[in-house]
Structure formats: structure tokens, C-alpha cells
Amino acid sequence: MRNNFKEKIKGCSQLALAITLLAGIFLVNSSCNFTGSSNSSNAPKPEFSLTKEAFLADLKLRTFNYFWQVVDSATWQSDDRYPTKHFTSIAATGFALPAYIIGVENGYISRSLAAKRVLNTLQWLINAPQGAEKEGFSGHHGFYYHFLNYGSGTRYKDVELSSIDTGLLMAGILTVMSYFDENEPTEQQIRKLSDELFRNVNWEWMMDNKTTMSMGWKPESGFIEAKWKGYNEAMILLIMAMGSPTYPLSENSWDVWTSTYLWENFEGYEHVNFGPLFGHQYSHAFIDFRGIQDDYMREKNIDYFENSRRATLSNRAYCIRNPLNFNGYSENIWGLTASDGPGLGWKKWNTDSVDFKSYNARGVAVDYNQDDGTIAPTAAGGSIPFAPQEATDALFEMYQKFGNEIYRKYGFADAFNLSVSVTGWFAPDYIGIDQGALLLQLENHQSELIWNILKKNPYIIKGLQKAGFNGGWLDEIKQP
């Protein structure tokens, strides 16, 4: 944990405390830290014997603790990864902000303590230096650099000003804007700063006078040539940009976006294809797409939630079929998405060679195949609402089968690969955005918490309506 925090997690729920003690995992301080056994065997560990229900409660608490404890206390931005420490991640901060709300609603921390943390985060962001120079700035035109330096919060090396990472940050900011609605000074300030930060983002500028938005910009070279098109995680980015009160995208932006979709049958499931599962999860962690449709989905007679369900099950079906015969794949050991990996390079595997990559956007679709035997728990975890039984069974088996090889102080480490050695490879790090997708989606499945909060946000509502969505909950709300 970076630096010594003055804030401590208070009020850990009675249930979480009880299941922790039953598991034989002991609290090491008042922040509800956990340690597990040091046994390195892949055999099931006796202390990893919670019931499935208790395990999910324990998983939620541990994953919340990642966001509460792993943070740069100089800037209040969340670490990209831990325990390896290189830089903070604005996208991870976008997941951290709703994570604090989850902490309140589950009794891990008080509302006032969460509000103080949120206000610290927003105050730093609003005061962070913005400018076009290549050094000494945190962002430009309301966007922020993908990664920021610890302490100063300025641009890390030569990373890009990122449209999607800023989008995920803004999704978190809009969540706290709508949640902290009480008439007291801290919460009033949260709403004011949230609104100001969102209004500052110049989405029109990031379009670079094109019909699709650039993925980013660098002061050395200008806009990145890669654009946001084809189905992926950028749904929420475009919805927020269309709902902006200051720099809104044009009325036809959503139609341009959907015109680039690939609808195909993959592993027995017809859906809009995108290989890595995170593309089917991130927007859904914030917006409830159940029962609402745009023109594209009305024509297909499904909604985006059903599309993500099919993508999840097709990913699982591929892993069960396991065409490359990797070790360990099964009905409960599955899930391909962007994650860390063993990083061994090209190695002989069975009768072929496989590139065992480090960090990579793993996934499978009709037009995409990146599979090197690396499974990421967040792939199943971020899909819990779409396929609750299959996803939670997968997480539970990983917990039972691999113990603290994969399940540690902050829940699941990022990934594992059972094909690269006799004992297998298990990631040393947690990754913030992967922790975030799992935590928010677990909570959405159990309580619909984040979904219901953003159903009250006027910018989200306006963006959905402008993109042509209607039906379901969107028709039932009062017009903003």
C-alpha cells in the first residue's frame, strides 16, 4: 500500500467479518486487510473452504479493499496495478469512485468517509494542470493522460491523452455526482466538481473533424490514427459524449458507430462480435442495457445485455471446446480477456508453437483469436450479470482449486496459465480496471446499485435518448 493512510476502513460488515473468521483468514489491521496461507501447492487448501455464498461476500470485500487501500495519497488516483508500482491509471480511478459507493452500501465504510475520499479525488482532478505541452501536465481539453506519475500526477513518459480512459473516469465521476445527493457541504461540492469536470471534456475536439472519435492524442504527434469503430468498450464513451451539455457529438454519431458492427454466429451464438470480454462488460458496469434498444438492436430483436450474454457464453463454449488443448480449460475454468500473461514468447506447444505473451488483449470471435492458455478471473467476474450461474461457478472453482496461488489479499490476482510449466504460472499483480469490472458487476447482479444510480443521471439519459434508445426503464423515467 502506497504511504500510510490516515483513513481506515471502519464498520466492516458483521457478515464479512464472520465469514472471514470462519475461513481461518485473520484480520491484520482495522482496514480489514487479509493474509492467506503461504502453501504453494496447487491442491485445494483447507482454509479455502467457504460456501459459495460466503465466498462471493468475501470476494466483494477483498476487491473493495483494493480500491480503498491501493491509491496514491498525493493525488488520490488509483494505481494501475499492485504490488508492482509504475503509475496511476485514470480508468482505474473511474472504477474506484463507484467502488467507494459499494463500500458505503455494504457497510464497509461510512458515507461521510467515502464522501471525503471522493471529494479529495475530484479536487485534485479539477486542479491538475492542463495544457498542450508534452511535460508537466495531467491533461488537455478536459481529457487526461492514460497513466499519471505518482506524486505529481503529471503525464507518465509519452503516454497518450486517452479518450476511452477519460471516458471511464467520467463514468465514475457521473456515478458519484448522482449518488451523493444530500444537502450538506461535502456532497454539494462533489456534485459541483463532478458537473464541472464533465463539462470540461471537449469531445468535439477529440473527433479530429472526422466521423468517428480518435482513440487519443499526443503533443508530439497529434491525434492517433486509430478511431473508435466496431463494437467494443466505447459504448459508454459515445453515450456520454452525445449527452454532453457543452461539447456534444452530432445526432448521427451513434448510427456511424453501429454501421461498423460485425454480427456473426460464433460458437453457436449470433451476436455483435468483439473478441476480448472486457468490450462486452465495461459499458454495462455503468449502464443497465436490459430492455432498452437502439435501432440496431430493435432490428435484431434483442438488447445489448442479451448480446453480452451471448458473447460470454460463446467465450465459455470456445474454452470448453479448447481447440489448442491448453491445460486446465473446462466448463468452470474459462474466460479470455485483456490481462497479464506469462510473457515467455514463442514456445513449442503440442504439435505447434504458441506465443505466450505478457499483457495482451486475449479473446476470441469470428474475426479475432488471441488465446495462449491464459485465463483471467475478471473475464467471468465482469460477466456475472449476463450468466450468473456459469460466471460464479467459474470464480468459485478457481478459488477452491488454486487457493492463494490466485486468491489473495485483494481477491483474485489478474490471471493464470496452467500450460507453461508443471506448476503453472500465476500473475503476481492485481490490475485496477480488471478489479473494477468484477466488483461493479458483482454488485450490479446482487443489487443493481450502480445501474440504478446512473438511471438518475441527466447526461446519461440524454445521451441514450439522443442515440435512439428507448423502451424499458428509459421510458419510465421523468424527462430530464
C-alpha positions as CSV (number, residue, x, y, z in Angstrom):
1,M,0.0,0.0,0.0
2,R,1.4,3.4,-1.0
3,N,2.2,5.6,2.0
4,N,0.4,5.4,5.4
5,F,-3.2,6.3,5.1
6,K,-4.9,8.4,7.8
7,E,-8.2,6.9,6.8
8,K,-9.0,3.4,7.9
9,I,-11.9,1.2,6.8
10,K,-14.4,1.3,9.6
11,G,-17.5,-0.7,10.2
12,C,-16.7,-3.9,8.3
13,S,-20.0,-5.8,8.0
14,Q,-20.8,-8.4,10.5
15,L,-21.3,-10.9,7.7
16,A,-17.9,-10.2,6.1
17,L,-16.2,-10.4,9.5
18,A,-17.9,-13.7,10.3
19,I,-17.1,-15.4,7.1
20,T,-13.5,-14.2,7.2
21,L,-13.0,-15.8,10.6
22,L,-14.8,-19.0,9.5
23,A,-12.4,-19.2,6.6
24,G,-9.4,-19.1,9.0
25,I,-8.2,-15.8,7.4
26,F,-7.4,-13.3,10.0
27,L,-7.7,-9.5,10.1
28,V,-4.3,-7.9,10.3
29,N,-5.4,-4.3,11.0
30,S,-8.5,-2.1,11.3
31,S,-8.6,-1.7,7.5
32,C,-9.7,-5.3,7.0
33,N,-6.5,-6.5,5.4
34,F,-6.2,-10.2,4.8
35,T,-3.4,-12.7,4.5
36,G,-3.7,-16.3,3.4
37,S,-1.6,-19.4,3.6
38,S,1.9,-19.5,2.1
39,N,1.5,-23.0,0.9
40,S,2.4,-23.1,-2.8
41,S,0.7,-26.3,-3.8
42,N,-2.0,-26.3,-6.4
43,A,-4.1,-28.7,-4.3
44,P,-7.1,-27.2,-2.6
45,K,-6.3,-25.5,0.7
46,P,-8.3,-26.3,3.8
47,E,-8.7,-22.6,4.6
48,F,-10.3,-22.0,1.2
49,S,-13.5,-23.8,2.1
50,L,-16.1,-21.1,2.3
51,T,-19.5,-21.8,0.9
52,K,-20.2,-20.2,-2.5
53,E,-22.4,-17.5,-0.9
54,A,-19.8,-16.7,1.7
55,F,-17.0,-16.7,-0.9
56,L,-18.8,-14.1,-3.0
57,A,-19.2,-11.9,0.1
58,D,-15.6,-12.3,0.9
59,L,-14.6,-11.6,-2.8
60,K,-16.6,-8.4,-2.8
61,L,-14.9,-7.1,0.4
62,R,-11.4,-8.0,-0.6
63,T,-11.9,-6.4,-4.1
64,F,-13.3,-3.3,-2.5
65,N,-10.2,-3.1,-0.2
66,Y,-8.1,-2.9,-3.3
67,F,-9.6,0.4,-4.3
68,W,-9.7,1.7,-0.8
69,Q,-6.1,0.9,0.1
70,V,-4.2,1.0,-3.2
71,V,-4.2,4.7,-4.0
72,D,-1.7,7.5,-4.4
73,S,-2.4,9.6,-1.4
74,A,-0.8,12.7,-3.1
75,T,-3.3,12.7,-6.0
76,W,-6.0,10.2,-4.8
77,Q,-5.7,8.5,-8.2
78,S,-5.8,4.7,-8.2
79,D,-2.8,2.5,-9.1
80,D,-2.8,0.8,-12.4
81,R,-1.5,-2.4,-10.8
82,Y,-0.3,-3.7,-7.4
83,P,2.1,-4.8,-5.9
84,T,4.1,-3.7,-8.9
85,K,4.0,0.1,-9.0
86,H,4.7,2.1,-12.1
87,F,1.9,4.8,-12.4
88,T,-1.7,5.5,-11.6
89,S,-4.5,4.9,-14.0
90,I,-7.3,7.3,-14.7
91,A,-9.5,4.4,-15.8
92,A,-8.9,2.6,-12.6
93,T,-9.9,5.8,-10.8
94,G,-13.1,5.7,-12.8
95,F,-13.8,2.3,-11.3
96,A,-12.6,3.3,-7.8
97,L,-15.2,6.1,-7.5
98,P,-18.2,3.7,-7.7
99,A,-16.3,1.2,-5.6
100,Y,-16.4,3.7,-2.7
101,I,-20.2,3.8,-3.1
102,I,-20.3,0.0,-3.0
103,G,-18.3,0.2,0.3
104,V,-20.9,2.5,1.8
105,E,-23.9,0.4,0.7
106,N,-22.3,-2.8,2.0
107,G,-21.3,-1.3,5.4
108,Y,-17.6,-1.4,4.9
109,I,-17.1,2.4,5.3
110,S,-19.3,5.3,6.3
111,R,-20.9,7.6,3.8
112,S,-19.0,10.6,5.2
113,L,-15.7,8.8,4.9
114,A,-16.4,7.8,1.3
115,A,-17.5,11.4,0.5
116,K,-14.3,12.8,1.9
117,R,-12.3,10.4,-0.3
118,V,-14.3,11.2,-3.4
119,L,-14.0,15.0,-2.8
120,N,-10.2,14.6,-2.4
121,T,-10.1,12.8,-5.8
122,L,-12.3,15.4,-7.6
123,Q,-10.5,18.4,-6.1
124,W,-7.1,17.0,-7.3
125,L,-8.6,16.4,-10.8
126,I,-10.1,19.8,-11.2
127,N,-6.8,21.5,-10.1
128,A,-4.5,19.2,-12.1
129,P,-2.6,21.2,-14.8
130,Q,-4.0,21.1,-18.3
131,G,-2.1,22.2,-21.3
132,A,-0.7,21.2,-24.8
133,E,3.0,20.9,-23.7
134,K,4.5,17.4,-23.6
135,E,5.7,17.6,-20.0
136,G,4.4,18.8,-16.7
137,F,0.7,18.4,-17.5
138,S,-2.0,15.9,-16.5
139,G,-4.3,16.5,-19.4
140,H,-5.6,18.8,-22.2
141,H,-9.1,19.9,-23.2
142,G,-10.6,18.2,-20.2
143,F,-9.1,14.8,-21.1
144,Y,-6.5,13.2,-19.0
145,Y,-3.4,11.1,-19.9
146,H,-3.8,7.4,-19.8
147,F,-1.2,7.0,-16.9
148,L,0.0,9.6,-14.4
149,N,3.1,9.8,-12.3
150,Y,2.9,9.2,-8.6
151,G,3.1,12.3,-6.5
152,S,2.9,14.9,-9.2
153,G,0.1,13.4,-11.2
154,T,1.6,14.6,-14.5
155,R,1.9,12.6,-17.7
156,Y,3.8,9.3,-17.4
157,K,6.6,9.2,-20.0
158,D,5.0,9.6,-23.5
159,V,1.6,8.0,-23.0
160,E,-1.4,9.3,-24.9
161,L,-4.2,11.6,-23.9
162,S,-6.8,8.8,-23.8
163,S,-10.4,9.1,-24.9
164,I,-11.6,5.8,-23.5
165,D,-9.7,6.1,-20.2
166,T,-11.1,9.6,-19.8
167,G,-14.5,8.1,-20.6
168,L,-14.2,5.5,-17.9
169,L,-13.1,8.2,-15.5
170,M,-16.1,10.4,-16.4
171,A,-18.4,7.4,-15.9
172,G,-17.2,7.1,-12.4
173,I,-17.5,10.8,-11.9
174,L,-21.1,10.9,-13.1
175,T,-21.8,8.0,-10.7
176,V,-20.7,9.9,-7.7
177,M,-22.4,13.0,-9.0
178,S,-25.8,11.2,-8.9
179,Y,-25.2,9.2,-5.7
180,F,-24.0,12.0,-3.3
181,D,-27.3,13.9,-3.3
182,E,-27.5,15.1,0.3
183,N,-27.8,18.8,1.2
184,E,-24.5,19.1,3.1
185,P,-21.3,20.9,2.1
186,T,-19.1,17.9,1.1
187,E,-21.8,16.3,-1.0
188,Q,-22.8,19.6,-2.6
189,Q,-19.1,20.1,-3.5
190,I,-19.0,16.7,-5.0
191,R,-21.9,17.4,-7.3
192,K,-20.5,20.8,-8.3
193,L,-17.0,19.5,-9.1
194,S,-18.4,16.4,-10.9
195,D,-20.5,18.6,-13.2
196,E,-17.6,20.9,-13.9
197,L,-15.2,18.1,-14.7
198,F,-17.7,16.5,-17.1
199,R,-18.5,19.8,-18.8
200,N,-14.8,20.5,-19.3
201,V,-14.3,17.5,-21.6
202,N,-14.2,18.7,-25.2
203,W,-15.5,15.6,-27.0
204,E,-15.8,17.5,-30.3
205,W,-12.1,18.3,-30.3
206,M,-11.3,14.6,-29.9
207,M,-13.3,13.8,-33.1
208,D,-10.5,15.5,-35.1
209,N,-13.0,16.7,-37.7
210,K,-13.8,13.0,-38.5
211,T,-17.0,11.0,-38.3
212,T,-15.5,8.7,-35.6
213,M,-13.6,9.7,-32.5
214,S,-9.9,9.3,-32.2
215,M,-8.5,6.9,-29.5
216,G,-6.2,9.6,-28.3
217,W,-3.8,12.5,-28.8
218,K,-0.1,13.2,-28.2
219,P,1.5,16.6,-28.0
220,E,4.4,15.3,-30.1
221,S,2.3,13.9,-33.0
222,G,-1.3,15.0,-32.7
223,F,-4.3,12.7,-32.9
224,I,-3.8,9.0,-33.0
225,E,-4.9,7.5,-36.3
226,A,-6.9,4.6,-34.7
227,K,-10.6,5.5,-34.3
228,W,-13.5,4.2,-32.3
229,K,-15.5,2.0,-34.6
230,G,-16.8,-1.6,-34.5
231,Y,-18.4,-2.9,-31.3
232,N,-16.2,-2.6,-28.2
233,E,-16.0,-1.0,-24.8
234,A,-16.5,2.6,-26.1
235,M,-20.3,2.5,-26.0
236,I,-20.4,4.5,-22.8
237,L,-17.8,6.9,-24.2
238,L,-20.1,7.8,-27.1
239,I,-23.2,8.0,-25.0
240,M,-21.6,10.4,-22.6
241,A,-20.2,12.5,-25.5
242,M,-23.6,12.7,-27.1
243,G,-25.1,13.8,-23.8
244,S,-22.6,16.5,-23.1
245,P,-24.1,19.9,-22.4
246,T,-21.0,21.7,-23.6
247,Y,-19.3,19.7,-26.5
248,P,-21.9,17.2,-27.7
249,L,-21.4,14.9,-30.6
250,S,-23.7,15.1,-33.6
251,E,-27.0,13.3,-33.9
252,N,-25.7,10.7,-36.4
253,S,-22.7,9.7,-34.3
254,W,-24.4,6.6,-33.0
255,D,-25.6,5.4,-36.4
256,V,-22.0,5.8,-37.7
257,W,-20.8,3.7,-34.7
258,T,-23.4,0.9,-35.3
259,S,-22.8,0.8,-39.0
260,T,-19.3,-0.8,-38.3
261,Y,-20.7,-3.7,-36.2
262,L,-19.9,-7.3,-37.1
263,W,-22.9,-9.6,-36.5
264,E,-22.0,-13.2,-36.8
265,N,-22.5,-16.6,-35.3
266,F,-19.6,-17.7,-33.1
267,E,-19.6,-20.9,-31.1
268,G,-23.4,-21.3,-31.7
269,Y,-24.3,-17.7,-30.6
270,E,-25.4,-15.0,-33.0
271,H,-24.3,-11.6,-31.7
272,V,-22.2,-8.5,-32.4
273,N,-18.7,-9.9,-32.2
274,F,-15.8,-8.5,-30.2
275,G,-13.0,-10.8,-29.0
276,P,-12.0,-9.8,-25.5
277,L,-14.8,-10.0,-23.0
278,F,-14.0,-6.6,-21.4
279,G,-15.5,-5.0,-24.5
280,H,-18.8,-6.6,-23.6
281,Q,-18.6,-5.6,-19.9
282,Y,-17.2,-2.1,-19.3
283,S,-20.2,0.0,-20.5
284,H,-22.5,-2.5,-18.8
285,A,-20.8,-2.0,-15.5
286,F,-22.3,1.5,-15.5
287,I,-25.4,1.4,-17.7
288,D,-28.3,-1.0,-17.4
289,F,-29.0,-2.0,-21.0
290,R,-31.7,-4.5,-20.1
291,G,-34.9,-3.8,-22.1
292,I,-33.7,-0.7,-23.8
293,Q,-32.8,-0.8,-27.5
294,D,-31.4,1.4,-30.3
295,D,-32.3,1.0,-33.9
296,Y,-29.7,-1.7,-34.5
297,M,-30.8,-3.9,-31.6
298,R,-34.5,-3.4,-32.4
299,E,-33.8,-4.9,-35.8
300,K,-32.1,-7.9,-34.2
301,N,-34.9,-8.2,-31.7
302,I,-32.5,-8.3,-28.7
303,D,-30.8,-5.8,-26.4
304,Y,-27.1,-5.2,-25.6
305,F,-27.5,-7.1,-22.4
306,E,-28.5,-10.2,-24.3
307,N,-25.7,-9.5,-26.7
308,S,-23.2,-9.6,-23.9
309,R,-24.8,-12.8,-22.5
310,R,-24.2,-14.5,-25.9
311,A,-20.7,-13.2,-26.1
312,T,-20.0,-14.5,-22.6
313,L,-21.4,-18.0,-23.4
314,S,-19.6,-18.1,-26.7
315,N,-16.3,-17.3,-25.0
316,R,-17.0,-20.1,-22.5
317,A,-18.0,-22.5,-25.2
318,Y,-14.8,-21.9,-27.0
319,C,-12.8,-22.6,-23.9
320,I,-14.7,-25.8,-23.3
321,R,-14.0,-26.9,-26.8
322,N,-10.4,-25.9,-26.3
323,P,-9.1,-26.3,-29.8
324,L,-5.5,-25.8,-28.8
325,N,-5.7,-28.3,-26.0
326,F,-4.4,-26.0,-23.2
327,N,-4.2,-27.4,-19.8
328,G,-7.0,-26.8,-17.3
329,Y,-9.7,-25.4,-19.6
330,S,-13.1,-26.7,-18.6
331,E,-16.7,-25.8,-18.0
332,N,-15.7,-23.9,-14.9
333,I,-12.2,-22.8,-15.9
334,W,-12.7,-20.3,-18.7
335,G,-12.5,-16.6,-19.6
336,L,-10.4,-14.8,-22.2
337,T,-10.0,-11.1,-22.0
338,A,-7.2,-8.4,-21.8
339,S,-4.9,-9.5,-19.0
340,D,-1.4,-10.1,-17.9
341,G,0.3,-13.3,-19.1
342,P,3.5,-15.4,-18.6
343,G,5.5,-13.4,-21.2
344,L,7.6,-16.4,-22.4
345,G,7.4,-15.6,-26.1
346,W,7.2,-18.4,-28.7
347,K,7.3,-21.9,-27.3
348,K,6.5,-25.3,-28.7
349,W,3.1,-26.5,-27.6
350,N,1.9,-29.9,-28.6
351,T,2.4,-30.1,-32.3
352,D,2.5,-26.3,-32.8
353,S,4.1,-23.2,-31.4
354,V,2.3,-20.6,-29.3
355,D,3.3,-17.1,-28.4
356,F,2.9,-16.9,-24.6
357,K,2.5,-13.2,-24.3
358,S,2.7,-10.8,-21.3
359,Y,-0.1,-8.3,-21.2
360,N,-2.3,-8.9,-24.2
361,A,-5.9,-8.3,-25.3
362,R,-6.8,-12.0,-25.2
363,G,-10.2,-13.1,-26.6
364,V,-12.0,-14.9,-29.4
365,A,-14.6,-14.0,-32.0
366,V,-15.2,-14.8,-35.7
367,D,-12.6,-12.3,-36.8
368,Y,-10.3,-12.5,-33.7
369,N,-8.3,-15.1,-31.9
370,Q,-5.8,-14.4,-29.1
371,D,-5.6,-17.5,-27.0
372,D,-2.4,-18.6,-25.3
373,G,-3.8,-20.6,-22.4
374,T,-4.1,-17.6,-20.1
375,I,-7.3,-17.4,-18.1
376,A,-8.4,-14.1,-16.3
377,P,-10.9,-14.3,-13.4
378,T,-12.2,-10.9,-14.4
379,A,-13.5,-12.4,-17.7
380,A,-16.0,-14.4,-15.8
381,G,-16.3,-11.9,-13.0
382,G,-17.2,-9.0,-15.3
383,S,-19.9,-11.2,-16.9
384,I,-21.7,-12.2,-13.7
385,P,-25.0,-10.3,-14.6
386,F,-25.1,-11.9,-18.0
387,A,-24.6,-15.5,-17.0
388,P,-24.7,-15.7,-13.2
389,Q,-24.5,-19.4,-12.7
390,E,-21.7,-20.0,-15.2
391,A,-19.7,-17.0,-14.1
392,T,-19.9,-17.5,-10.3
393,D,-19.3,-21.3,-10.7
394,A,-16.1,-20.4,-12.6
395,L,-14.9,-18.0,-9.9
396,F,-15.8,-20.4,-7.1
397,E,-13.9,-23.3,-8.7
398,M,-10.8,-21.1,-9.3
399,Y,-11.0,-20.1,-5.6
400,Q,-11.3,-23.7,-4.4
401,K,-8.9,-25.3,-6.9
402,F,-6.0,-22.8,-6.7
403,G,-6.3,-21.3,-3.3
404,N,-3.9,-18.4,-2.6
405,E,-2.0,-19.1,-5.9
406,I,-4.7,-16.9,-7.4
407,Y,-6.9,-15.7,-4.5
408,R,-5.1,-13.4,-2.1
409,K,-5.3,-10.2,0.0
410,Y,-7.3,-8.2,-2.6
411,G,-9.3,-11.1,-4.2
412,F,-8.2,-12.6,-7.5
413,A,-4.8,-11.8,-8.9
414,D,-5.1,-10.9,-12.6
415,A,-4.6,-14.2,-14.5
416,F,-3.1,-17.7,-14.6
417,N,-1.8,-20.1,-17.2
418,L,-1.5,-23.8,-16.5
419,S,0.2,-24.8,-19.7
420,V,3.6,-23.1,-19.4
421,S,5.1,-25.3,-16.6
422,V,4.2,-28.2,-14.3
423,T,3.1,-25.9,-11.5
424,G,1.6,-23.3,-13.8
425,W,2.0,-19.5,-13.9
426,F,0.0,-17.2,-11.6
427,A,0.1,-13.4,-12.0
428,P,1.9,-11.5,-9.3
429,D,-0.2,-8.4,-9.8
430,Y,-3.8,-7.2,-9.5
431,I,-4.8,-4.8,-12.2
432,G,-7.2,-1.9,-11.3
433,I,-9.5,-2.0,-14.3
434,D,-9.9,-5.7,-14.0
435,Q,-10.7,-5.5,-10.3
436,G,-13.2,-2.8,-11.1
437,A,-15.2,-4.7,-13.7
438,L,-15.5,-7.7,-11.4
439,L,-16.6,-5.6,-8.3
440,L,-19.1,-3.4,-10.1
441,Q,-20.7,-6.3,-12.0
442,L,-20.9,-8.5,-8.9
443,E,-22.7,-5.6,-7.1
444,N,-25.0,-4.9,-10.1
445,H,-26.0,-8.5,-10.2
446,Q,-26.8,-8.6,-6.5
447,S,-28.4,-5.2,-6.0
448,E,-28.4,-3.2,-9.3
449,L,-26.7,-0.5,-7.3
450,I,-24.5,1.3,-10.0
451,W,-27.1,0.8,-12.7
452,N,-29.9,2.4,-10.6
453,I,-27.6,5.4,-9.6
454,L,-26.9,6.2,-13.3
455,K,-30.6,5.9,-14.2
456,K,-30.9,9.2,-12.4
457,N,-28.0,11.0,-14.2
458,P,-29.3,13.5,-16.8
459,Y,-26.3,13.3,-19.0
460,I,-26.5,9.5,-19.3
461,I,-30.3,9.8,-20.0
462,K,-29.8,12.5,-22.6
463,G,-27.0,10.5,-24.4
464,L,-29.1,7.4,-24.6
465,Q,-32.1,9.2,-25.9
466,K,-30.0,11.1,-28.5
467,A,-28.5,7.8,-29.6
468,G,-32.1,6.5,-30.3
469,F,-32.5,4.2,-27.2
470,N,-36.0,3.7,-25.8
471,G,-38.1,1.1,-24.1
472,G,-37.8,-0.4,-20.6
473,W,-36.7,1.8,-17.8
474,L,-35.8,4.6,-20.1
475,D,-39.5,5.1,-21.0
476,E,-40.5,5.0,-17.3
477,I,-38.3,7.9,-16.0
478,K,-39.2,11.5,-16.0
479,Q,-37.7,13.5,-18.8
480,P,-34.5,15.4,-17.7
